[in-house]
């Protein structure tokens, strides 16, 4: 495959955790008909949510606010940079987003049904699955679609799927295999990192601490061990991308936005 020309915009790649934070913020605002760009800081957002009738006192204080805060910061950073940046994610991240939301719904339902903790712990998938109805899946699909639709049509921040835009699952899988065999990393993180690399992302946005450390150490190795790992992975990726050349200077750097 011929070398691709550099994209006209820079690319920020959202991993699953970043995508979930953005969804948390969107869901909190839309549940009370509050526009995502109505508030720029947490005091204003807390006041607006409370004034709009959000009866979720337990998330309006302390650390439970962090996901919404991070989602708000990510939204405003993306909104401010939309003319210069494209936002990508992976089909893997979208699948994890749906799974996480389904698991959350199932857990809440099990609590309301007073299912014994031991049973839920020993057979979580069976118990969780039985707590869900067919309508739950269709409603969730619609809700996730609405989330991406609102970002694109209301705020002009489309979130593109890397495997449908710049790379492919075959290339991502081959690249991930080169990473897994040289660095002990979570299976899904390896796939997501490979998707970010092969989609020519300039930067990777994550709220996963362990993943963040690995990405930073690969980009800027702090010692000889990480330098060796980086060199080995780059050689493996070079073999994968012999027919898929990345434009000069395209790679994964530090998280964006830096907040």
C-alpha positions as CSV (number, residue, x, y, z in Angstrom):
1,X,0.0,0.0,0.0
2,X,1.4,3.4,-0.9
3,X,2.3,5.8,1.9
4,X,-0.6,7.9,3.0
5,X,-0.4,11.6,3.0
6,X,-0.6,13.4,6.3
7,X,-4.2,14.1,7.5
8,X,-5.2,17.8,7.3
9,X,-6.1,17.7,11.0
10,X,-4.4,16.3,14.0
11,X,-5.9,13.1,15.5
12,X,-6.8,12.6,19.1
13,X,-7.7,9.0,20.0
14,X,-10.1,8.2,22.9
15,X,-9.7,4.9,24.7
16,X,-12.6,3.3,26.5
17,X,-12.1,5.1,29.8
18,X,-12.1,8.5,28.1
19,X,-15.1,7.6,26.0
20,X,-16.9,6.5,29.2
21,X,-16.1,9.8,30.9
22,X,-17.5,11.7,28.0
23,X,-20.6,9.6,28.1
24,X,-21.0,10.2,31.8
25,X,-21.0,13.9,31.3
26,X,-23.4,13.7,28.3
27,X,-25.8,11.5,30.2
28,X,-25.8,13.8,33.3
29,X,-26.5,16.8,31.2
30,X,-29.1,15.3,28.9
31,X,-31.0,13.6,31.7
32,X,-32.0,17.1,32.9
33,X,-32.1,18.8,29.4
34,X,-28.9,20.7,30.1
35,X,-26.7,21.6,27.1
36,X,-23.2,20.3,27.3
37,X,-21.7,23.7,26.6
38,X,-23.8,25.5,29.2
39,X,-21.2,25.2,32.0
40,X,-17.4,25.6,32.0
41,X,-16.6,24.5,35.6
42,X,-17.8,22.2,38.3
43,X,-19.4,24.7,40.6
44,X,-21.5,26.0,37.8
45,X,-22.3,22.4,36.6
46,X,-23.3,21.3,40.2
47,X,-25.6,24.3,40.5
48,X,-27.2,23.7,37.1
49,X,-27.7,20.0,37.7
50,X,-29.2,20.6,41.1
51,X,-31.4,23.4,39.8
52,X,-32.6,21.2,37.0
53,X,-33.8,18.7,39.5
54,X,-31.1,16.0,39.3
55,X,-31.8,13.9,42.4
56,X,-28.4,12.2,42.6
57,X,-26.9,13.8,45.7
58,X,-24.4,11.0,46.0
59,X,-22.6,12.0,42.8
60,X,-22.6,15.8,43.6
61,X,-19.9,15.5,46.2
62,X,-16.4,14.0,46.6
63,X,-14.6,11.7,44.3
64,X,-17.8,10.5,42.7
65,X,-17.8,13.7,40.7
66,X,-14.5,12.9,39.0
67,X,-15.9,11.0,36.0
68,X,-18.3,13.9,35.2
69,X,-15.5,16.5,35.8
70,X,-13.2,14.6,33.4
71,X,-15.9,14.2,30.8
72,X,-16.7,18.0,31.0
73,X,-13.0,18.9,30.6
74,X,-12.7,16.5,27.6
75,X,-15.8,17.9,26.0
76,X,-14.7,21.5,26.3
77,X,-11.2,20.7,25.1
78,X,-12.6,18.9,22.1
79,X,-15.1,21.7,21.4
80,X,-12.3,24.3,21.5
81,X,-10.1,22.3,19.1
82,X,-12.7,20.9,16.7
83,X,-11.4,23.0,13.8
84,X,-7.9,21.5,14.1
85,X,-8.4,18.0,15.5
86,X,-10.4,14.9,14.5
87,X,-11.6,12.6,17.3
88,X,-11.1,8.9,16.8
89,X,-12.0,5.8,18.8
90,X,-12.0,2.1,18.1
91,X,-14.9,-0.3,17.5
92,X,-13.3,-2.2,20.4
93,X,-13.8,0.9,22.7
94,X,-17.4,1.3,21.6
95,X,-18.1,-2.4,22.3
96,X,-16.5,-2.0,25.8
97,X,-18.7,1.1,26.3
98,X,-21.9,-0.9,25.6
99,X,-20.7,-3.8,27.8
100,X,-19.9,-1.5,30.7
101,X,-23.3,0.3,30.5
102,X,-25.1,-3.1,30.3
103,X,-23.2,-4.4,33.3
104,X,-24.0,-1.2,35.3
105,X,-27.7,-1.7,34.5
106,X,-27.6,-5.3,35.5
107,X,-25.8,-4.6,38.8
108,X,-28.4,-1.9,39.7
109,X,-31.2,-4.3,38.9
110,X,-29.7,-7.1,41.0
111,X,-29.4,-4.8,44.0
112,X,-33.1,-3.8,43.6
113,X,-34.1,-7.5,43.4
114,X,-32.0,-8.3,46.5
115,X,-30.0,-11.1,44.8
116,X,-27.6,-12.6,47.3
117,X,-24.1,-11.2,47.0
118,X,-22.5,-14.7,47.0
119,X,-24.6,-15.8,44.0
120,X,-23.8,-12.6,42.1
121,X,-20.1,-13.1,42.9
122,X,-19.9,-16.8,42.0
123,X,-21.9,-16.6,38.8
124,X,-21.8,-13.0,37.7
125,X,-22.3,-13.4,34.0
126,X,-25.3,-15.8,34.3
127,X,-27.0,-13.8,37.0
128,X,-26.3,-10.5,35.2
129,X,-27.5,-11.8,31.9
130,X,-30.7,-13.1,33.4
131,X,-31.5,-9.7,34.9
132,X,-31.5,-8.1,31.5
133,X,-34.4,-8.0,29.1
134,X,-34.4,-7.8,25.3
135,X,-35.6,-4.3,25.5
136,X,-32.6,-3.3,27.6
137,X,-30.3,-4.1,24.7
138,X,-32.3,-2.1,22.2
139,X,-32.7,0.9,24.5
140,X,-28.9,0.9,25.2
141,X,-28.1,0.7,21.5
142,X,-30.4,3.7,20.9
143,X,-28.9,5.6,23.8
144,X,-25.3,5.1,22.6
145,X,-26.4,6.1,19.1
146,X,-28.0,9.2,20.5
147,X,-24.8,10.0,22.4
148,X,-22.6,9.9,19.2
149,X,-25.3,11.6,17.2
150,X,-25.6,14.6,19.6
151,X,-21.8,15.1,19.6
152,X,-21.7,15.1,15.8
153,X,-24.9,17.1,14.9
154,X,-25.4,19.4,17.9
155,X,-21.8,20.2,18.8
156,X,-20.0,19.4,15.5
157,X,-17.7,16.9,17.3
158,X,-18.0,13.6,15.3
159,X,-16.3,10.7,16.9
160,X,-14.9,8.6,14.1
161,X,-14.2,4.8,14.3
162,X,-10.6,4.2,13.4
163,X,-11.2,0.8,11.9
164,X,-13.7,2.3,9.5
165,X,-11.7,5.4,8.7
166,X,-7.9,4.9,8.7
167,X,-7.0,1.3,9.6
168,X,-8.6,-2.2,9.8
169,X,-9.1,-4.9,12.3
170,X,-6.6,-7.1,10.5
171,X,-3.9,-4.5,10.8
172,X,-4.8,-3.7,14.4
173,X,-4.7,-7.4,15.3
174,X,-1.3,-7.9,13.7
175,X,0.1,-4.8,15.4
176,X,-1.4,-5.8,18.8
177,X,0.3,-9.2,18.5
178,X,3.6,-7.5,18.1
179,X,2.9,-5.5,21.3
180,X,1.6,-8.4,23.4
181,X,4.6,-10.6,22.7
182,X,7.0,-7.9,23.9
183,X,5.2,-6.1,26.7
184,X,2.9,-7.5,29.4
185,X,-0.2,-5.3,28.9
186,X,-4.0,-5.9,29.2
187,X,-5.3,-7.6,26.0
188,X,-7.9,-4.9,25.3
189,X,-5.3,-2.2,26.0
190,X,-3.0,-3.8,23.5
191,X,-5.7,-3.7,20.8
192,X,-6.6,-0.1,21.6
193,X,-3.0,1.0,21.5
194,X,-2.5,-0.8,18.2
195,X,-5.6,0.9,16.8
196,X,-4.3,4.3,17.9
197,X,-0.9,3.7,16.3
198,X,-2.2,2.3,13.0
199,X,-4.9,5.1,12.7
200,X,-2.0,7.6,12.7
201,X,-3.2,9.2,16.0
202,X,-1.1,12.1,17.2
203,X,-2.1,11.5,20.8
204,X,-3.9,9.1,23.0
205,X,-6.5,10.1,25.6
206,X,-6.9,7.8,28.5
207,X,-8.0,7.9,32.1
208,X,-6.5,4.5,32.8
209,X,-3.5,5.0,35.1
210,X,-1.6,1.8,34.3
211,X,-2.3,2.2,30.5
212,X,-1.2,5.8,30.7
213,X,2.1,4.9,32.3
214,X,2.8,2.2,29.7
215,X,2.1,4.6,26.8
216,X,4.2,7.4,28.2
217,X,7.1,5.0,28.9
218,X,6.9,3.7,25.3
219,X,6.9,7.2,23.9
220,X,9.7,8.5,26.1
221,X,11.5,5.6,27.7
222,X,12.7,6.5,31.2
223,X,15.5,3.8,31.3
224,X,17.4,1.2,29.3
225,X,14.7,-1.5,29.9
226,X,12.0,0.6,28.4
227,X,14.3,1.7,25.6
228,X,14.8,-2.0,24.7
229,X,11.1,-2.7,24.9
230,X,10.3,0.3,22.7
231,X,13.0,-0.7,20.1
232,X,11.6,-4.3,20.0
233,X,8.0,-3.1,19.5
234,X,9.0,-0.6,16.8
235,X,10.8,-3.4,14.9
236,X,7.7,-5.6,15.2
237,X,5.4,-2.8,14.1
238,X,7.7,-2.1,11.1
239,X,7.2,-5.7,9.9
240,X,3.4,-5.4,10.3
241,X,3.3,-2.1,8.4
242,X,5.6,-2.8,5.5
243,X,2.7,-2.4,3.2
244,X,1.0,0.2,5.4
245,X,3.4,3.1,5.8
246,X,2.6,5.8,8.3
247,X,3.3,9.4,7.2
248,X,6.5,10.8,8.7
249,X,6.0,12.1,12.2
250,X,2.7,10.3,12.9
251,X,2.7,8.4,16.2
252,X,1.1,8.2,19.6
253,X,2.4,10.8,22.1
254,X,1.2,12.0,25.5
255,X,-2.5,12.2,26.5
256,X,-4.6,15.0,25.1
257,X,-5.9,17.1,26.6
258,X,-3.3,17.4,29.3
259,X,-5.6,17.8,32.3
